Structure formats: structure tokens, C-alpha cells
Amino acid sequence: MESNARAILLIGDGMADRPVASLGNRTPLEAADTPNLNRLAREGESGMMDPISPGIRAGSDTGHLAILGYDPYQVYTGRGPFEAAGIGMEVSRGDVSFRCNFSTVDADMAVIDRRAGRITEGTDQLAQAINGLQIEDVTFFFKESVAHRGALVMHGPGLGAKVSDIDPHREGERILEATPLDPQDGASRKTAHLLNQWVRRTYEILKDHPVNLQRYAKGLPPANIVLPRGVGVAPDIDEFDKLHDVVSACVVETGLIRGIARYVNMDLIDVPGATGGLDSDIMAMGQAILTALEDHNFVLCNVKGPDVAGHDGDGEAKVEIIHRLDEMVGLLYENLGEEDVLVVTADHATPCVVKDHSGDSVPIVFWCPTGRVDDVTEFHERAVTRGGLGRIRGVNVMPMITQLMGVQEKFGA
């Protein structure tokens, strides 16, 4: 369908919260100065959204997949494929991928430091030494990410992803043996068997690597092994643009969101100063969104800072980052036209009192000059419960956007 409408989907990562005592028993959204978000609420239609379904604690990966129109119960197998795609690795359908840590173990394979002293230098050389290893008919591709992190892609026939972790997730314990979750699952049994060999091969290669010899000399823990976790098989899912009949871009801060966007073939836009932290240049991200709208009609943007503050349990920091996000909303508002759509929500709640993701619903507002308006006048968890949208699920968001844009085909005669 022909349409000149453009849409922005702005996700405040972990922005939703619960009342915080230090904020006068208000949520950060209630406590923050948000004139622009409140204007969207006055001029648009609001409600509550369950990213997955009521009470389910969504990850950033499953939350985004759902909001982008993919049922995570059908397509999600684990975080690994998206982490790998996010750092530029090729991930083919059927590949098995993992998040990884460079770690430190002793000769008995007991974990001394899961993050190898939070190593920041030389990981590219370590990665090069273990990338491309061949074990039987499977090739192991490895690439470093930020600091101690990396990703592993197993490429070969007959692999399964239902295997246990090797990383014990705590120090002082020996690394684990990967095992198939179902002993009758031959594909996952093959993956576990080869993965165990690969992990031990990384130890043999890395323990005397020049980078680690230098670390020994400096009294630093060596990055002498790679521990995989977060396994997932690359899912077979539709490209985003074909699914929704749009031309899309994603303004990215973090590797995970980059990986999801890259995997569904959205154009990626990097922004100098977009750090994914509380110091991120949010206004530069807003300008990048507007630039992207010159040759795309749909732009996704995730602002990570609220989630960081929530995990830290820092209500005041969350208030501040929400205020800065509100300033970005003002920039976007002033540059949108009569047919355009702006949607603001969160991919999950990260309450300061929990310091982790919760299963609470999140506020959402749809603003479109030709769309419906309800009686809500403020954008926060309490106010939007009176909104015209009621309570929706994440998978409802994209159909609601595309029908407002006028690009959605009619269902039926």
C-alpha cells in the first residue's frame, strides 16, 4: 500500500519501574520531568503492555523480538545467535552460537576469575589464535567483543542447541562438562561432545600465548580459557521489512540490539557518543533517527541507560536518564509530520528495588496526529492504566503501528 507515513519506535530499555522509597514512593517516570512524554500522552493514546505475557520476566532479546512482531515462544532459542550477529559474525540458519567469557582457570580447571581480570587489551590476538579451529566436521568461529566478552559460532552438519552450560557461573568451582539436556537428542549430544573438546583446546592454546605471558609477568590473571554460555541455534525468521512492508533502520547502542536488528536485516546506524551507558549522547541519537527517516519509513531506537540505572538500584540516576530521553522525544516531536507515528515504550521493567528484570507490565503511548486520543495526560505507570489502549502484548505493537501508517493489508474481504 502507498503511504508517506513514517514511524519511530523508541524503547527505553528497562524504563518501567515500581515505586521507589527515595523518590517519595513514586516511580522514576512519575518523578522525572517529562513534558514531552506527557504531551504525547495528551495528544495520543496510552495503555499498558506486557512484552511477552502477564507476569513473564522478559529479557531484552525476547522483549524486542516480541515488540518487533516475532513470537519469542516460536523463534527464540537463546541469546547466542544475536550476540554473535551483533559483533559482525556471520550466523547461518542452523548454526549453534554462544556468548563467551575469556576466563582464568588453574591447572585443575577450577575457575579463578570468570572475567580474566576484566581484560581490555590483547583479546583480538587471543581470539585470532583460536578462531577457525576444526574439530571433526565442525568449524568453530570465535570473535572478541568488549572487554572479556566474545562469541562463538559452531558451523557444521547435525548440530543441536539443547546443551548445558560449561561456565559454572561462580569462581572456585571447576568448569562443567556440557551435556545434552535430553540424552536421546543426538544432535545436541554431538554439540556437547565437540564443545567440550573445543574448550579444552582453547586452554592448551591460550595458556602460553604471548599475551598471557605478559599478563603473568605483570601479575595479572591470564585469559587462558574461553567459557561459553547462553547457547542458541540460529532461528529461521522472516526479514523485518518483508514482514511489515516497511523500509527500516535501527539506531543502536548495544551489541544485543545490534544483533537482533542485523539478524532481521534492518539497516544499522551507529552514533558517535552512543555508549549504552548513563553518559550516552541521547540527543545525537535523536538526530540520527531524524536523518534515518530521510530514506527509511521506520526507525527503531533503544536507549539503554534506564536499564543500567535499574540494575544499579539507582532511582535518581534513572530519573535523570529518563529526563534526557524526554528531551530527545521533544526533538523528534518537533520534526514529525501530520502522517507520522511515534511510539514510546519499554522492552521490560527493571525496578530499582529488584535490580533485575521483572514481569511487570510497561507503559506505552501511540502518538499520531490522525490517530485516536484518550483522556490520559501524563506518561507513567499509574496514569496510563486509564488509557484507551487498555492492556496489550508486545506482539500487538507492530500491527498497531503499520495500520496507523497505512501500509498494512486488510485481513479479509
C-alpha positions as CSV (number, residue, x, y, z in Angstrom):
1,M,0.0,0.0,0.0
2,E,1.2,3.5,-0.8
3,S,1.8,5.8,2.1
4,N,4.0,8.7,3.0
5,A,3.8,8.0,6.7
6,R,6.9,7.3,8.8
7,A,7.2,5.7,12.2
8,I,9.6,5.8,15.2
9,L,9.6,3.1,17.8
10,L,11.5,4.4,20.8
11,I,12.3,1.9,23.5
12,G,13.5,3.0,26.9
13,D,15.3,-0.2,27.9
14,G,14.0,-1.3,31.3
15,M,12.4,2.1,31.8
16,A,9.3,0.8,33.6
17,D,9.6,0.5,37.4
18,R,7.8,0.2,40.7
19,P,7.5,2.9,43.4
20,V,10.9,3.9,44.9
21,A,11.1,5.0,48.5
22,S,13.8,7.6,47.9
23,L,11.6,9.1,45.2
24,G,8.7,9.6,47.6
25,N,7.2,6.2,46.6
26,R,6.9,7.4,43.0
27,T,8.3,5.5,40.0
28,P,11.2,7.2,38.1
29,L,8.8,8.0,35.3
30,E,6.5,9.7,37.8
31,A,9.4,11.6,39.5
32,A,11.1,12.7,36.3
33,D,10.4,16.0,34.5
34,T,8.9,14.7,31.2
35,P,6.9,17.5,29.5
36,N,7.4,15.9,26.0
37,L,6.3,12.4,27.0
38,N,3.3,14.0,28.8
39,R,2.5,15.9,25.6
40,L,2.5,12.6,23.7
41,A,0.1,11.2,26.3
42,R,-2.2,14.2,26.0
43,E,-2.3,14.1,22.2
44,G,-2.2,10.3,21.8
45,E,-3.5,7.0,23.1
46,S,-1.9,5.2,26.0
47,G,-2.1,1.9,27.9
48,M,-0.1,-0.9,29.5
49,M,1.9,-3.5,27.6
50,D,3.1,-7.0,28.6
51,P,6.2,-7.5,26.5
52,I,5.6,-11.3,26.4
53,S,2.5,-12.0,28.5
54,P,1.4,-11.0,32.0
55,G,3.9,-11.8,34.7
56,I,6.6,-13.1,32.4
57,R,10.1,-11.6,33.0
58,A,11.2,-10.7,29.5
59,G,14.8,-10.5,28.5
60,S,15.9,-7.6,26.3
61,D,16.2,-10.1,23.5
62,T,12.8,-11.7,23.9
63,G,11.2,-8.4,24.7
64,H,12.5,-6.8,21.5
65,L,11.6,-9.8,19.4
66,A,8.0,-9.7,20.6
67,I,7.7,-5.9,20.1
68,L,9.1,-6.3,16.6
69,G,6.4,-8.8,15.7
70,Y,8.1,-12.2,16.3
71,D,6.6,-14.6,18.8
72,P,9.5,-15.4,21.1
73,Y,7.9,-18.7,22.0
74,Q,8.2,-19.8,18.4
75,V,11.6,-18.2,17.3
76,Y,13.8,-17.8,20.4
77,T,16.3,-20.5,21.3
78,G,18.9,-18.4,23.1
79,R,20.9,-15.2,23.2
80,G,24.0,-16.6,21.4
81,P,23.0,-16.0,17.8
82,F,22.1,-12.4,18.4
83,E,25.3,-11.7,20.4
84,A,27.3,-13.2,17.6
85,A,25.5,-11.2,14.9
86,G,25.8,-8.1,17.0
87,I,29.6,-8.1,16.7
88,G,29.6,-8.8,13.0
89,M,29.9,-12.5,12.8
90,E,28.1,-14.4,10.1
91,V,25.4,-16.6,11.6
92,S,23.7,-19.0,9.2
93,R,20.5,-20.8,9.8
94,G,21.2,-23.9,11.9
95,D,24.5,-22.7,13.3
96,V,24.8,-23.0,17.1
97,S,26.1,-19.9,18.9
98,F,27.2,-18.9,22.4
99,R,28.0,-15.9,24.4
100,C,31.5,-16.4,25.9
101,N,33.9,-15.0,28.5
102,F,37.6,-15.0,28.5
103,S,38.3,-16.5,31.9
104,T,41.1,-17.6,34.2
105,V,41.4,-21.2,35.4
106,D,44.1,-23.2,37.2
107,A,45.6,-26.5,36.0
108,D,42.7,-28.4,37.6
109,M,40.2,-26.4,35.6
110,A,38.9,-24.5,38.7
111,V,37.7,-21.0,37.8
112,I,39.8,-18.3,39.4
113,D,38.3,-15.3,37.6
114,R,35.3,-15.6,35.3
115,R,36.3,-12.3,33.6
116,A,40.1,-12.7,33.5
117,G,40.7,-9.6,35.5
118,R,38.2,-7.7,33.2
119,I,40.8,-7.9,30.4
120,T,40.7,-5.0,28.0
121,E,43.8,-5.4,25.8
122,G,45.1,-8.2,23.6
123,T,41.8,-10.1,23.3
124,D,41.9,-9.7,19.5
125,Q,45.2,-11.6,19.4
126,L,43.8,-14.3,21.7
127,A,40.7,-14.6,19.5
128,Q,42.8,-14.9,16.4
129,A,44.7,-17.8,17.9
130,I,41.5,-19.9,18.4
131,N,39.3,-18.7,15.6
132,G,38.6,-21.2,12.8
133,L,39.5,-24.4,14.8
134,Q,38.2,-27.5,13.1
135,I,37.1,-30.5,15.2
136,E,35.7,-33.4,13.2
137,D,33.3,-31.9,10.7
138,V,32.5,-28.7,12.6
139,T,34.3,-25.3,12.4
140,F,34.5,-23.1,15.5
141,F,34.4,-19.4,14.7
142,F,35.3,-17.1,17.5
143,K,35.4,-13.3,17.8
144,E,36.2,-11.0,20.7
145,S,33.7,-8.4,21.8
146,V,34.0,-5.7,24.5
147,A,36.5,-6.4,27.4
148,H,36.4,-10.1,28.5
149,R,33.4,-10.9,26.2
150,G,33.2,-12.8,23.0
151,A,31.0,-15.0,20.9
152,L,31.3,-18.5,19.4
153,V,29.6,-19.9,16.3
154,M,29.7,-23.6,15.6
155,H,29.1,-24.3,11.9
156,G,28.6,-27.8,10.6
157,P,26.0,-30.5,10.0
158,G,23.8,-32.1,12.5
159,L,24.2,-29.7,15.5
160,G,21.7,-29.2,18.3
161,A,21.4,-26.4,20.8
162,K,19.9,-28.1,23.8
163,V,23.0,-28.4,25.9
164,S,24.0,-27.4,29.4
165,D,26.5,-24.6,30.2
166,I,30.2,-25.2,30.7
167,D,30.6,-21.9,32.7
168,P,29.8,-22.7,36.4
169,H,28.8,-19.1,36.9
170,R,30.9,-18.8,40.1
171,E,34.5,-18.7,41.0
172,G,36.2,-21.5,42.9
173,E,34.4,-24.3,41.1
174,R,35.7,-26.5,38.3
175,I,34.3,-25.9,34.8
176,L,31.5,-28.1,33.9
177,E,31.1,-30.7,31.1
178,A,28.5,-29.7,28.5
179,T,25.8,-32.4,28.3
180,P,22.7,-32.8,26.1
181,L,19.6,-31.8,28.1
182,D,17.9,-34.9,26.5
183,P,20.2,-37.9,26.3
184,Q,18.2,-39.1,23.3
185,D,18.9,-35.9,21.3
186,G,21.7,-37.0,19.0
187,A,22.3,-33.5,17.5
188,S,22.7,-31.9,20.9
189,R,24.9,-34.8,22.1
190,K,27.2,-34.1,19.2
191,T,27.3,-30.4,20.1
192,A,28.2,-31.1,23.7
193,H,30.9,-33.6,22.8
194,L,32.6,-31.2,20.3
195,L,32.2,-28.2,22.5
196,N,33.9,-29.9,25.5
197,Q,36.9,-30.6,23.2
198,W,37.0,-27.1,21.9
199,V,37.0,-25.5,25.4
200,R,40.0,-27.6,26.4
201,R,41.7,-26.8,23.2
202,T,41.3,-23.1,24.0
203,Y,43.1,-23.7,27.3
204,E,46.0,-25.5,25.6
205,I,46.4,-22.7,23.0
206,L,45.9,-19.7,25.3
207,K,47.8,-20.7,28.5
208,D,51.2,-19.9,27.0
209,H,50.1,-17.3,24.4
210,P,52.4,-14.2,24.4
211,V,49.5,-12.0,25.6
212,N,49.1,-14.2,28.7
213,L,52.9,-14.5,29.3
214,Q,52.9,-10.7,29.5
215,R,49.9,-10.8,31.9
216,Y,51.8,-13.3,34.1
217,A,54.8,-11.0,34.2
218,K,52.6,-8.1,35.3
219,G,50.8,-10.1,38.0
220,L,47.5,-10.1,36.0
221,P,45.2,-13.1,35.7
222,P,45.7,-14.8,32.3
223,A,42.8,-15.1,29.9
224,N,43.7,-18.8,29.5
225,I,40.3,-20.3,28.6
226,V,37.0,-19.4,26.9
227,L,33.8,-20.4,28.7
228,P,30.6,-20.5,26.6
229,R,27.1,-19.9,27.8
230,G,23.8,-18.7,26.5
231,V,23.5,-21.2,23.7
232,G,21.1,-20.8,20.9
233,V,20.5,-22.1,17.4
234,A,20.2,-19.5,14.6
235,P,16.4,-19.3,14.0
236,D,14.7,-19.2,10.6
237,I,12.7,-16.0,10.8
238,D,11.3,-13.5,8.2
239,E,13.1,-10.3,7.4
240,F,11.5,-7.4,9.2
241,D,10.9,-5.3,6.1
242,K,9.1,-8.1,4.3
243,L,7.1,-9.0,7.4
244,H,5.8,-5.5,7.9
245,D,6.1,-3.8,4.4
246,V,8.4,-1.1,5.6
247,V,11.9,0.2,4.9
248,S,13.6,0.0,8.3
249,A,16.7,1.2,10.2
250,C,17.9,0.8,13.8
251,V,19.8,3.3,15.8
252,V,21.9,1.1,18.0
253,E,23.9,1.5,21.3
254,T,24.4,-2.1,22.4
255,G,25.6,-5.4,20.8
256,L,22.5,-7.4,21.6
257,I,20.1,-4.9,19.9
258,R,22.5,-4.6,17.0
259,G,22.5,-8.4,16.7
260,I,18.7,-8.6,16.7
261,A,18.4,-5.8,14.1
262,R,21.1,-7.2,11.9
263,Y,19.6,-10.7,12.1
264,V,16.3,-9.5,10.8
265,N,18.1,-7.4,8.2
266,M,17.4,-3.8,9.4
267,D,19.9,-1.2,8.4
268,L,22.2,-0.3,11.3
269,I,23.1,3.2,12.3
270,D,25.9,3.8,14.7
271,V,26.1,7.1,16.5
272,P,29.3,8.6,17.9
273,G,28.8,9.1,21.7
274,A,26.1,6.5,22.0
275,T,27.7,4.4,24.7
276,G,24.9,2.3,26.0
277,G,25.5,3.8,29.4
278,L,24.3,6.7,31.5
279,D,26.7,9.0,29.7
280,S,25.3,8.3,26.3
281,D,24.7,11.2,23.9
282,I,20.9,10.8,23.6
283,M,20.4,13.9,21.6
284,A,22.8,12.7,19.0
285,M,20.8,9.5,18.8
286,G,17.7,11.6,18.2
287,Q,19.3,13.5,15.4
288,A,20.4,10.1,13.9
289,I,16.8,9.0,13.9
290,L,15.7,12.1,12.0
291,T,18.5,11.6,9.5
292,A,17.5,7.9,9.1
293,L,13.9,9.0,8.3
294,E,15.1,10.7,5.2
295,D,15.4,7.3,3.4
296,H,13.6,4.9,5.7
297,N,10.0,4.9,6.9
298,F,10.5,3.0,10.1
299,V,13.2,3.6,12.7
300,L,13.8,1.6,15.9
301,C,15.9,3.1,18.7
302,N,16.8,1.6,22.0
303,V,18.1,3.8,24.8
304,K,19.9,1.5,27.3
305,G,20.5,3.9,30.2
306,P,17.3,3.4,32.2
307,D,18.1,-0.4,32.4
308,V,21.6,0.4,33.6
309,A,20.2,2.6,36.4
310,G,17.6,0.0,37.3
311,H,20.2,-2.8,37.6
312,D,22.2,-0.5,39.9
313,G,19.1,0.2,42.0
314,D,19.8,3.9,41.5
315,G,16.4,5.7,41.3
316,E,17.9,9.2,41.0
317,A,20.1,8.1,38.0
318,K,17.1,6.6,36.4
319,V,15.1,9.8,36.8
320,E,18.0,11.8,35.2
321,I,18.3,9.4,32.1
322,I,14.5,9.5,31.6
323,H,14.6,13.3,31.7
324,R,17.3,13.2,29.0
325,L,15.2,10.7,26.9
326,D,12.3,13.1,27.2
327,E,14.4,15.9,25.7
328,M,15.1,13.5,22.7
329,V,11.3,13.0,22.4
330,G,10.9,16.8,22.2
331,L,13.4,16.9,19.3
332,L,11.5,14.1,17.5
333,Y,8.1,15.7,18.1
334,E,9.2,19.0,16.5
335,N,10.3,17.3,13.3
336,L,7.4,14.9,12.6
337,G,4.6,15.5,10.1
338,E,0.9,15.0,10.0
339,E,1.1,11.4,8.9
340,D,3.9,10.2,11.1
341,V,3.7,7.9,14.1
342,L,5.8,8.0,17.3
343,V,5.5,5.1,19.8
344,V,7.3,5.1,23.2
345,T,7.5,2.1,25.5
346,A,9.9,-0.2,27.3
347,D,11.0,-3.7,26.5
348,H,10.6,-4.8,30.1
349,A,10.6,-3.3,33.6
350,T,13.9,-3.1,35.6
351,P,12.7,-2.0,39.0
352,C,15.3,-0.3,41.2
353,V,14.1,-2.4,44.2
354,V,14.6,-5.6,42.2
355,K,17.8,-4.7,40.4
356,D,16.8,-7.1,37.6
357,H,14.1,-7.6,35.1
358,S,10.6,-8.1,36.5
359,G,7.3,-9.4,35.0
360,D,5.5,-6.0,35.5
361,S,3.7,-4.5,32.5
362,V,5.2,-1.4,31.0
363,P,3.6,1.9,29.8
364,I,3.1,2.6,26.1
365,V,1.9,5.6,24.1
366,F,1.0,5.8,20.4
367,W,1.1,9.3,19.0
368,C,-0.2,10.1,15.5
369,P,-1.9,13.4,14.5
370,T,-4.6,11.4,12.7
371,G,-4.9,8.8,15.4
372,R,-7.1,8.4,18.4
373,V,-6.8,10.4,21.6
374,D,-7.8,9.3,25.1
375,D,-8.0,11.2,28.5
376,V,-4.5,10.4,29.7
377,T,-2.4,13.5,30.3
378,E,0.8,12.1,31.8
379,F,3.1,9.2,30.7
380,H,3.9,6.9,33.6
381,E,2.9,3.6,35.0
382,R,0.0,4.9,37.1
383,A,-1.5,7.3,34.6
384,V,-1.6,5.1,31.5
385,T,-3.7,2.5,33.3
386,R,-6.7,4.8,32.4
387,G,-5.7,4.8,28.7
388,G,-7.7,3.8,25.7
389,L,-5.4,1.0,24.7
390,G,-6.1,-1.0,27.8
391,R,-3.6,-3.8,28.2
392,I,-1.9,-5.2,25.1
393,R,1.0,-7.6,24.4
394,G,4.3,-6.9,22.7
395,V,3.3,-8.8,19.5
396,N,0.4,-6.4,19.1
397,V,2.7,-3.3,18.7
398,M,3.8,-3.6,15.1
399,P,0.3,-4.3,13.6
400,M,-0.9,-1.3,15.5
401,I,1.9,0.8,14.1
402,T,1.5,-0.4,10.5
403,Q,-2.2,0.2,10.5
404,L,-1.6,3.8,11.6
405,M,1.0,4.2,8.9
406,G,-1.5,2.9,6.3
407,V,0.9,0.2,5.0
408,Q,-1.0,-2.8,6.4
409,E,-3.0,-5.0,4.0
410,K,-6.6,-5.7,5.0
411,F,-7.3,-9.1,6.6
412,G,-10.3,-10.5,4.7
413,A,-12.7,-9.0,2.1
